Amino acid sequence: MHSISTLQISGPDAFDFLQSQLTNDLGRLDNEPEILAAWCNPKGRVIWLGTARKSENGFALSVPTETAAEIIKRLTVFRFRSKVELEVVEENQTVDPAFLLENGYPYIGAAQSEQFTPHMLNLDLLDVISYDKGCYPGQEIVARTHYKGVTKRRAMRFASASPVSVGDKVQLDGRDIGEVLNVAGNELLAVVPVSKAGEGLTVNGQELDPRELAYLQADARDIAGET
């Protein structure tokens, strides 16, 4: 199980502060109880991915417990004169890794933080990105990828004969071409070139068996058309 904490962002400037940092539009919470959102560094690499919802005094974000303190520390750097308070208000909830992996939701813990762009993690297909809400860290890079219409690498689901580890390299013909993102038992998400996803990939000498992700099947051009 992954351990999850809740960050409370409160104060009169909470909306404007988070709206300028996160990839999704917090205005959606006027009509939706919860949305997925991500926080990127200036190079467009995902630091955090989780849920955002309104709370009594502002907003609540779900974050991996292992990175909660670091996320608060780094968000505080961007606070400047904004009237916001950031704190961990709840710890040690759990989420099932098999549920996340089966549905293609990436888990971004300490090992994965700042390694991948939103498009590599399929966040555009998971409705985690707003392209018209205004600037946020990494927005220029994310928008450029979107408007070019090409995503060369994506998180794909596979099964292996025996468990592998996060960070293991995915190989094709003995050459490293990707990396294991998340693992649950013998199943895994790996970020690999879209054009090579069905071509006999291996990890530690084990062949990978491609498995479906519903949202990728619904947008087949991402598999067949992007190279």
HELIX and SHEET records of a PDB file:
HELIX    1   1 ALA A   14  GLN A   19  1                                   6    
HELIX    2   2 LEU A   26  ASP A   30  5                                   5    
HELIX    3   3 THR A   65  VAL A   77  1                                  13    
HELIX    4   4 PRO A   97  GLU A  102  1                                   6    
HELIX    5   5 GLN A  139  LYS A  148  1                                  10    
HELIX    6   6 VAL A  194  LYS A  196  5                                   3    
HELIX    7   7 ALA A  214  GLN A  217  1                                   4    
HELIX    8   8 ARG A  221  ALA A  224  1                                   4    
SHEET    1   A 5 ILE A  35  CYS A  40  0                                        
SHEET    2   A 5 VAL A  46  SER A  55 -1                                        
SHEET    3   A 5 GLY A  58  PRO A  64 -1                                        
SHEET    4   A 5 HIS A   2  SER A  10 -1                                        
SHEET    5   A 5 GLU A  85  VAL A  95 -1                                        
SHEET    1   B 7 GLN A 206  GLU A 207  0                                        
SHEET    2   B 7 THR A 202  VAL A 203 -1                                        
SHEET    3   B 7 LYS A 169  LEU A 172 -1                                        
SHEET    4   B 7 ARG A 175  ALA A 184 -1                                        
SHEET    5   B 7 GLU A 187  PRO A 193 -1                                        
SHEET    6   B 7 ARG A 153  ALA A 159 -1                                        
SHEET    7   B 7 ASP A 209  ARG A 211 -1                                        
END                                                                             
